[in-house]
Amino acid sequence: MSSDQRQVGYDGIWLPEGEDPRHQDEQAVGELATYRDYLRHYRLTLELKGQDLTPEQLARRSVPPSTMSLLGLVRHMAKVEHGWFQRAFQQRLDEPRPYWSADAHDIDFDGAEPTQACVDEAYAAWKEQIARADAWLDTQTDESMGDVVVYNSDGETSSVRDILVHMVEEYARHAGHADLLREVIDGRTGQ
């Protein structure tokens, strides 16, 4: 794609002023509210970066040998949400893990197929994990952020605070990947 094909958003932002669902009039107050606001923002960013694309575009991989795609990122974040909010925080270790296999560590990306069925399933799984995570967060308070949990795969402990910061970091990192993936697909840019 040549530089004259770039579609730079709206004065450097993704949507016209006042139409971006990530921006709220009220600022988050308190530790938990701040984590939730950042999570909401980056979840919406990932969703926005995939809007108005075909299954083929969503499943388009970046550059070889990478298997990263926008659809793969959605599947990956469903797996990550489940891993931390269900397995680590709630110790739901017997639940089937989305997009995970002991034999295929990158199934979240490798299994991202350019079909509407795969797209629908991935977004449904991701949104389900977000809803479950938010339901758990609804039971938390600022005071519970320092509680220690046992992470299920290696037995190490981490505070709720550390894991929530990690979730914000994970989304922020992948939102950057999504920016680049979207620009390669159709030239659209913007935060």
N, C-alpha and C positions, 0 to 999 in steps of 0.2 A: 504494500500500500504506500503510495507516495504521500508526502507531507501535505499536498494540496487536497487530499481526501479526508484529512482529519476533521472531525466534527466536534470542535471544542464546545462543550455544553453551553451554559448560559452565563457569560461573564466568569467562566472558570468553575461554575458549579454544575451539578448534574441535572437539576431541574430548575425551571423558572422560580424566581424569588416568590416565596409564599406557598409554593406547591410541594416542597420537600417534606415528606412525612417524618424525617429524622429530626427536624427542628421543632422544639416546643417553646411555648411562651414562658413556662415556668422552669426555673433552674432546680435541679435536684438538690435536696437538702439532706445531709446525713450520709454516712458511709455506705450503707446498703442501697439507698436510693441512687447514689452516684454510680455504684457498680451496675445497677440495673439500667440506668440511663445509658451508660456506655455500651452495655450488651445490646440493648434495644437499638441503639444507633448503628452498631456494626452489623447486627443481624439484618436490619433494613438495608444497609449498604450492599451486603452480599445479594439480597433479593433484588434490589434495584438494578444491579449490574447484569442480571440475567433476564430482565424484562424485555419483552418484544423480540426474543430470539427464537429461532427454530430449534428443534431437537438436535439437528446437525451442528448448528452453531454452538449450542450449549455444550455439546460433547467434543467440540474441536479441541485438540490438544495443543499445547503451547509449542515448544520446540523440542525435537528429538534430542535426547532419549526420554525427556520428561513425559509423563502420562497425565500431567495436570490439565484440567479443563474446568470451566465454570460448573458444569454438572458434577464433576468429580469433587469440587470444593463443597457443594451442597451435601453430597453423600458423606464426605469426610466430616463436615461439621455436625451432621446427625450422629455419627459415630462418636465424636468428641463430646457433644452434649450428653449423650447417654453414658459415656464412660465416667465423666465427672459427676453429673447430677444424680444418676441412678446407681451406678456401681460404687463410686467413692463415697458420696454423701449419704446415700440411703442403704448401702450394702445389699443391693438387689443383684446379687452375683449369679443367680440362677436364670435370669432373663436372657433370652437370645440377644446377642449384640449385633446391632445393625452394621452391615458392611465390614464385618470382621471375620477373619478365618485364620486359624493357627498356621495353615499352610500357605496362605496368600496374604501377606501383610498389606499390600496396596490394593485390595479388592475394591475399596471405595473409589479409587481412581481408575483402576483397570477395568472395572465392570460398568463404567459409565458409557452406555450405548446410545447412539443417536436415534432413539425411538421415543415417541410420545409416551408410551407406557413406562419406559425407564424414567423419563422426566417427571411424570405425574407421581410415580412411586417415590422418587427421591425427595421431591418437595413435600409430599405428604409425610414421609418419615421424618424429615427435618423439622417440619412444623409441629409434628406430634412431640418430638423431643424438646422443642422450645416450650411448648405448652406444659409439659411435665416438669421441666426445669423451673418455669415461672411459678407453677403451683407449689413447688418446694420452697422457692424463694419467698413466696407469700407467707410462709410459716416462720421466717427468720426475722431477726432484729439486728440493730447495730451491735448490740451486746453479744450476739452469738458469732460474730465474725472471727473471734479468736479461738473458737472451739477447735479441738484437734480431731481429725478423722484419720482412719486408716485407709490408705489407698490400696485397693484390692489386688493389684498385680504383683507388687513387690514388698508389701508389708510396711513401707515407710509411712510416716505420719506427716500431714500438712494441715495448716489451719484453713478454715473456710475462706478467710481473707486471701491467703496465698493462691488458692485455687481460683477464686473469682478474679483476681488480678491476672492470673494465667489465662483464663477464658477471654478476658478483654484483649490480652496480648495476642492470643491465637486468632481471634476474629480480626484484629487490626492487621496482623501479618497477612492473613488470607484476603482481606479487603484490598490490600495492595496488589496481591497477585490478580485478583478479579479486575482491578483497574487495567492492568496490562493486558490480560486476556481479552477483555472487552474492546480495548483499543485495536488490538490485532484483528478482531472479528469484523468490526464495522467502522473503526476510526473514532468512535465516540469517546470523549474524555470528560472529566469533571470529577470533583471529589465525591 
